[in-house]
Every structure is written in C-alpha cells, then in structure tokens.
Amino acid sequence: MANIIKFPVTPTKFGFKRVKKSKRDPESLGQMNLFSSAKAKILTLTPQMSLFEEALLRDERGEPEAEGFYLKAIEAGDNAADAYCNLGIIESQKGDTAKAFDSFTQSLKLEPRHFESHYNLGNLYFDINDLRLAKMHYELALTIDPNFANGYFNLGLVQTMLENYPNAISLLRHYRSLVAEDEGVKADDLLSTLRRSLNATS
C-alpha cells in the first residue's frame, strides 16, 4: 500500500482584496455622458472626493473613521456594492465574521457579479473551513476575472485540502504562469509535494 505524503505546513492563502477605486464609468451605470459633444467646454473645478473615495482613503491609512464613511457612502448610494465589500474586510479584520458575511452578501445583492465580494467570501469560507463554499466563491470570482492570479493559488489550496491533487496542480501551475518568477516561488514547494503525493498513490 502506498504512503500518502502529509503536508507539513499548509501554505498561507492570499488575503482579502479591497476595492481600490470604482471601475465603473457613468455610461456603464446607465447614465448619459454629458461631455460626449465635440463642442463641449471643459471647466476646471476643484476636485472633491466622493464619500466612497473618502472612506477608501481613510481605510488605506488604517483610520477607524473609514467604517463610518463606508456606511455613509452606502446610505448615499455612492458605490454601495464596493463600500459593502470594503466594509466586510474591516469587519473581518475586527473578528466579526457574521457582520463580514453580511456585508459581502449585501454587496452581492446589489451587484451579483461583484468580483472582490466573491473572492473575499471565498476567503471567509476558507477561514472557517467550509471548503465547498470557498471553492464555489473562488470559482465565481475567477469566471468574472480569469486573470486574477491569487484566486488560482487560493483555489489550488482548497483543491489540495479536498485531496483533488490533479486539479490543485493545474491551478497552481496556472497561478505560476500569471505571476513574476519571484512571486511564483510561493507555489513551488506545494507543487513539489503534490507531485510526490500523486506518485506515491499511483
């Protein structure tokens, strides 16, 4: 009978992904572009941050007021799905998993294909060892953004823990193809161990 190689240490997954800036232009949200005319005159105005941008700035600085600004952004309808997503990360970091789950799902209610919320839900489910739901959310995130390398790495870890080694190897190889050589090293030890494990069972 073949010996199954035990993984001495489970590699650390990549963490949460914050929405950095709204990627949506007004036309993608169903609003007309008021400046499409060739004769339009452009006025220089003093830039003013939106509530979401103010929240994000405070969040990136680690300021506790960020949470309140995200809530104000949600109330004002200013990138509400993004604000819920980033709020979920703050709640998770504070250890309030239930509120984090609620925030990510509120984001998905507003925008069912919200990439960061699916990915972050995958991380939350991974953390509570619900690998089936972690796998589902990572896969959904990757259907939305198939070039997001960290998603393949985390999904590869899930497949490793589910003992689906061929899929894990394929995902980790794909991760390596998407990142720089020095970043890909993170997957090398795991790939080597997975290959040895497959050889031991064949």
C-alpha positions as CSV (number, residue, x, y, z in Angstrom):
1,M,0.0,0.0,0.0
2,A,1.4,3.4,-1.0
3,N,2.2,6.0,1.6
4,I,0.3,9.3,1.3
5,I,2.7,12.2,1.8
6,K,1.4,14.5,4.5
7,F,1.7,18.2,4.0
8,P,3.9,19.5,6.9
9,V,2.5,23.0,6.7
10,T,-0.4,24.3,4.8
11,P,0.8,27.3,2.8
12,T,-0.9,30.6,3.7
13,K,-3.6,31.7,1.3
14,F,-3.7,35.2,-0.2
15,G,-5.8,37.6,1.9
16,F,-8.7,39.9,1.2
17,K,-8.9,42.1,-1.9
18,R,-10.1,45.7,-1.3
19,V,-11.9,47.6,-4.0
20,K,-9.4,50.3,-4.7
21,K,-11.4,52.6,-6.9
22,S,-14.7,52.4,-8.7
23,K,-14.1,50.9,-12.1
24,R,-17.4,51.9,-13.4
25,D,-17.9,54.9,-15.6
26,P,-21.2,56.7,-15.7
27,E,-22.3,55.2,-19.0
28,S,-21.8,51.6,-17.7
29,L,-24.2,52.5,-14.9
30,G,-26.9,53.6,-17.4
31,Q,-26.1,57.3,-17.2
32,M,-25.6,59.5,-20.3
33,N,-22.2,61.0,-20.9
34,L,-22.9,64.7,-20.7
35,F,-19.5,65.5,-22.3
36,S,-19.7,63.5,-25.5
37,S,-20.3,66.5,-27.7
38,A,-17.3,67.7,-29.6
39,K,-18.2,71.3,-28.8
40,A,-18.4,70.8,-25.0
41,K,-16.4,73.2,-22.9
42,I,-14.4,71.7,-20.1
43,L,-14.3,73.6,-16.9
44,T,-11.6,73.2,-14.3
45,L,-13.2,72.6,-10.9
46,T,-11.6,71.9,-7.6
47,P,-11.8,68.1,-7.2
48,Q,-14.0,66.9,-4.4
49,M,-13.8,63.3,-3.2
50,S,-16.9,61.2,-3.0
51,L,-17.9,59.5,0.2
52,F,-16.6,56.2,-1.1
53,E,-13.3,57.8,-2.1
54,E,-13.0,59.5,1.4
55,A,-13.7,56.1,3.0
56,L,-11.2,54.3,0.9
57,L,-8.5,56.9,1.6
58,R,-9.1,56.6,5.4
59,D,-9.2,52.8,5.1
60,E,-5.9,52.7,3.3
61,R,-4.4,54.8,6.1
62,G,-5.9,52.5,8.7
63,E,-8.1,55.2,10.2
64,P,-11.1,53.8,12.2
65,E,-13.4,56.5,10.7
66,A,-13.3,54.6,7.4
67,E,-16.1,52.4,8.6
68,G,-18.4,55.3,9.2
69,F,-17.6,56.8,5.8
70,Y,-18.3,53.5,4.1
71,L,-21.7,53.4,5.8
72,K,-22.4,57.0,4.7
73,A,-21.4,56.0,1.1
74,I,-23.8,53.1,1.2
75,E,-26.6,55.3,2.5
76,A,-25.9,57.8,-0.3
77,G,-25.8,55.1,-2.9
78,D,-22.1,56.1,-3.7
79,N,-20.5,52.8,-5.0
80,A,-22.6,51.0,-2.4
81,A,-21.6,47.5,-3.6
82,D,-17.9,48.4,-3.3
83,A,-18.4,50.1,0.0
84,Y,-20.2,47.0,1.4
85,C,-17.3,44.9,0.2
86,N,-14.6,47.0,1.8
87,L,-16.7,47.3,5.0
88,G,-16.8,43.5,5.1
89,I,-13.0,43.4,5.1
90,I,-12.8,45.8,8.1
91,E,-15.4,43.7,9.9
92,S,-13.4,40.5,9.2
93,Q,-10.2,42.1,10.5
94,K,-12.1,43.1,13.7
95,G,-13.1,39.4,14.1
96,D,-16.8,40.0,13.4
97,T,-17.2,37.2,10.9
98,A,-21.0,37.3,10.9
99,K,-21.0,41.1,10.0
100,A,-18.4,40.4,7.4
101,F,-20.5,37.7,5.8
102,D,-23.5,40.1,5.8
103,S,-21.6,42.9,4.2
104,F,-20.2,40.8,1.4
105,T,-23.7,39.3,0.7
106,Q,-25.2,42.8,0.7
107,S,-22.6,43.7,-1.9
108,L,-23.7,40.8,-4.0
109,K,-27.4,41.7,-3.6
110,L,-26.6,45.0,-5.3
111,E,-24.1,43.6,-7.8
112,P,-24.3,39.8,-8.2
113,R,-21.1,39.7,-10.2
114,H,-19.1,41.7,-7.8
115,F,-15.6,40.2,-8.2
116,E,-14.0,41.3,-4.9
117,S,-17.0,40.2,-2.8
118,H,-17.0,36.7,-4.3
119,Y,-13.2,36.4,-3.8
120,N,-13.5,37.7,-0.2
121,L,-16.4,35.4,0.6
122,G,-14.1,32.6,-0.6
123,N,-11.5,33.7,1.9
124,L,-14.1,33.8,4.7
125,Y,-15.4,30.3,4.0
126,F,-11.8,29.1,3.7
127,D,-11.1,30.6,7.2
128,I,-14.0,28.7,8.7
129,N,-13.0,25.5,6.8
130,D,-16.1,25.4,4.6
131,L,-14.1,24.3,1.6
132,R,-17.1,23.6,-0.6
133,L,-18.4,27.2,-0.4
134,A,-14.8,28.6,-0.5
135,K,-14.3,26.7,-3.8
136,M,-17.6,27.9,-5.2
137,H,-16.9,31.6,-4.5
138,Y,-13.3,31.4,-5.8
139,E,-14.5,29.8,-9.0
140,L,-17.2,32.5,-9.4
141,A,-14.6,35.2,-8.8
142,L,-12.4,33.6,-11.5
143,T,-15.2,33.5,-14.0
144,I,-15.5,37.3,-13.5
145,D,-11.8,38.0,-13.6
146,P,-9.9,35.0,-15.1
147,N,-6.6,36.8,-14.9
148,F,-6.6,37.2,-11.1
149,A,-3.6,35.1,-10.1
150,N,-4.2,35.0,-6.3
151,G,-7.6,33.4,-6.9
152,Y,-5.9,30.4,-8.7
153,F,-3.5,30.0,-5.8
154,N,-6.2,30.0,-3.1
155,L,-8.4,27.7,-5.2
156,G,-5.4,25.4,-5.6
157,L,-5.1,25.3,-1.8
158,V,-8.7,24.4,-1.5
159,Q,-8.3,21.6,-4.0
160,T,-5.2,20.4,-2.1
161,M,-7.2,20.2,1.1
162,L,-10.0,18.4,-0.7
163,E,-7.3,15.9,-1.9
164,N,-8.1,16.7,-5.5
165,Y,-4.4,16.8,-6.4
166,P,-4.5,16.9,-10.2
167,N,-6.8,19.9,-10.1
168,A,-4.7,21.5,-7.5
169,I,-1.5,21.1,-9.6
170,S,-3.3,22.5,-12.7
171,L,-4.4,25.6,-10.7
172,L,-1.1,26.2,-9.1
173,R,0.7,25.9,-12.5
174,H,-1.7,28.4,-13.9
175,Y,-1.0,30.7,-11.0
176,R,2.7,30.4,-11.7
177,S,2.1,31.3,-15.4
178,L,0.3,34.6,-14.3
179,V,2.9,35.9,-11.9
180,A,6.5,37.0,-11.9
181,E,9.2,34.3,-11.3
182,D,9.9,35.5,-7.7
183,E,6.2,35.5,-6.8
184,G,5.7,32.0,-8.3
185,V,8.1,30.6,-5.8
186,K,5.3,30.5,-3.3
187,A,3.7,27.7,-5.2
188,D,6.9,25.6,-5.9
189,D,7.1,23.7,-2.6
190,L,3.4,22.9,-2.7
191,L,3.6,21.7,-6.3
192,S,6.6,19.6,-5.5
193,T,4.8,18.0,-2.6
194,L,1.6,17.4,-4.6
195,R,3.6,15.7,-7.4
196,R,5.3,13.4,-4.8
197,S,1.9,12.6,-3.3
198,L,0.5,11.7,-6.7
199,N,3.5,9.5,-7.5
200,A,3.1,7.8,-4.1
201,T,-0.5,6.9,-4.8
202,S,0.0,5.7,-8.4
